[in-house]
Amino acid sequence: MAKQSPQQQEARKTMMLREPVWRVIPKMAIPTIIAFLINSIYSLADTYFVSSLGTNATAAVSVNASLDQLIMMTGSMLAMGANSYIARLLGQGDDKKASQVLSTSFFTAGAFGALLTVFGSIFMGPMVRLLGATPTCEAYAIEYATYVLMAAPFMSCNFVMNQCLRSEGSATLSMVGMGFGGILNCILDPIFIFGLDMGVAGASLATAISKWISFIILIFPYISRRSLLHLSIRNIHYSWDIISKVASVGSSSMFRNGLAVVAGILLNDIAGNISDSVLAGVGVCTKIMMFPFGIILGFGNGFQPVAGFNWGAKRYDRVAQSYKFSSITALIGGAVMGIGLAIFADPIIVLFAGSDPEMRHIGTICMWTQCLALPLHAWVAMVNMYCVALGNAKGAMLLATARQGSCFLPILHVLAFFFGAYGVASVQAIADLLSLALAFPIIFSMKKKVKAALEIQTEHV
């Protein structure tokens, strides 16, 4: 692929600054949404094919969802922080520094992922037990974790490249990288699990290969100079400005994923103490709900760089327009998806539960409650993205850590103690409801900030 011409690069900037927000945000979001959906499909594909091996194997895949979150944590801080800062730098026309942010974040993420591979492989048994594996599913959990850990450095780098491609308006390239890996995983799963008789380890190997292929696709635009940004070891620059800007905004994502790991471990432990069926039911529901969550997150990832780019370019009117459009769309979309999934919750869960009635019942209850809270989750996600876009690290941190942190952890044991399996199944939905108490004051503050900037700008015109 040839390097983009100055005209093509200028066209991207014009799109971000002048095209109507109701058009540019979906244009940015749709490829990302597709990529997230495909990613959700191959995550669910592992669970679907493994479910034929029994409830214990399904529970093992659910346990390793926390391992995925742990790997994501190693790259998410750098990915989200770099995305936000790069969008603002590009809006200001500072392409050189934006490339330094990309390169510094990319190679640092790879190093963190490599450390996780080494220490996770050395302490494999204790690690899966810590993640919530029960004695009856521990062996399966070890099989699944083995190959996934080998792909950890590439997965961490993938997060950075995905986000940074979006920040420069190349959401389609990001979609191709994530999407192709997801499709490949769906193809390889049955081949490795059944054709090669590898069982749970086959699902893990299929996932690892898919992540490696995604890495090759995502890095190609950078090494071929097709992107606006240049990825190079020579561009690594550990300046205080880059470190502080990336860490301040990206730390919200790191803490969110860190708390997701903690929440997942505690949830797995409590559910596993009840039964493997409850553990598997809640885990399957979590995988299924990745579909609407992926759409919401993908839409937010289309909104965030548009808002950030225009904030950097001092187009405060477009910043306000982008939030209004995105918040209304998220609320309506969340309600529609919630109703649709709630109607078909039971037949969907049956696909994974087979003849296990307890897994079917708890999984369905878990889906119903999360569907009820889906519109609220969608709106709070847009407020969170708004904070990330404008560099509001404190607001982004509070909201990012609410869903599986400050609004989740205090109620988990209480609900489990009083309501048992039903409390475990409903805890995430109740946490989503409680997060509104944090989102309302933050959005009022953000609106005030944008309005003040717009008024100052108008006075100087």
VENMOUR-V222042 format. One line per field, one symbol per residue. ss: DSSP state (H for helix, E for strand, - for the rest). psi: psi as a letter, one per 30 degrees, with the letter a starting at -180 (. if undefined). A space follows every 50 residues. Layout:
ss->???
psi->???
//
This chain:
ss->-----HHHHHHHHHHHHH--HHHHHHHHHHHHHHHHHHHHHHHHHHHHHH H---HHHHHHHHH-HHHHHHHHHHHHHHHHHHHHHHHHHHHH--HHHHHH HHHHHHHHHHHHHHHHHHHHHH-HHHHHHH-------HHHHHHHHHHHHH -HHHHHHHHHHHHHHHH---HHHHHHHHHHHHHHHHHHHHHHHHH----H HHHHHHHHHHHHHHHHHHHHHHH---------HHH----HHHHHHHHHHH HHHHHHHHHHHHHHHHHHHHHHHH-HHHHHHHHHHHHH-HHHHHHHHHHH HHHHHHHHHHHH---HHHHHHHHHHHHHHHHHHHHHHHHHHHH-HHHHHH HHH---HHHHHHHHHHHHHHHH-HHHHHHHHHHHHHHHH---HHHHHHHH -HHHHH--HHHHHHHHHHH-HHHHHHHHHHHHHH-HHHHHHHHHHHHHHH HHHHHHHHH--
psi->klkkleeeeeeeeeeeffkkefeeeeeeeeeeeeeeeeeeefefeeeeef fffleeeeeeeeefeeeeeeeeeffeeeeeeeeeeeeeeeefgieeeeee eeeeeeeeeeeeeeeeeeeeeeheeeeeeefgklefgeeeeeeefeeeef geeeeeeeeeeeeeeefggheeeeeeeeeeeeeeeeefdfeeeeeghfbe eeeeeeeeeeeeeeeeeefefefghfleljjkeffkjileeeeeeeeeef feeeeeeeeeeeeeeeeeeeeefelfeeeeeeeeeeeeffeeeeeeeeee feeefeeeefeeghifefeeeeeeeeeeeeeeeeeeeeeeeeegeefeee fffbgjeeeeeeeeeeeeeeeefeeeeeeeeeeeeeeeeggieeeeeeee geegcffeeffeeeeeeegbeeeeffeeeeeeeffefeeeeeeeeeeeee eeeeeeeeff.
//
